[in-house]
Amino acid sequence: MPKSKRTTKASPGAKVEKVSDVKTARTSKDTPLVTSLSATGMPKGVARTLSTLSSAADWLTSKDIERATRLRQPEVSIAVRELMARGWIQQDALREGAKGRPVYIYRMVADLKKVFEDIREREAQRISAIEGNLDSIASAWGVK
């Protein structure tokens, strides 16, 4: 099932933040936030992209996200597609001149409290499923 793209018109003076302004670790190790997000089952590329966008003050280009997260363009595309599907980020097209492909820019639109609550709910469902599996095993073996 194809996912729909939701784009909006950026205001003419929309600020696009430079990647150097984004607080993201550029070492080979992931930040504790990325590690925690990944531990919830979130793909690492999505976790890195979410971490980068959540610390940005304004719009970031795809290239900015690539540099900040150390991801390749296809990985960034997959990550932003998932984050848009969750309703956490917004995409817009920035056209510099009338020719060529637009540069896509992204920003957080969901409040971080909502993002946290979405993650918490997903984790609660995982915990419930694990507990159900353990109960089934205990019952089958008569060890409860």
Secondary structure, DSSP 4 states (H G I P E B T S, - for coil): -PPPP-EEPPPTT--B--GGGS----SSSPPHHHHHHHHTT--HHHHHHHHHHHH-SSBEEHHHHHHHHT--HHHHHHHHHHHHHTTSEEEEEE-SSSSSPPEEEEEE-S-HHHHHHHHHHHHHHHHHHHHHHHHHHHHHHT--
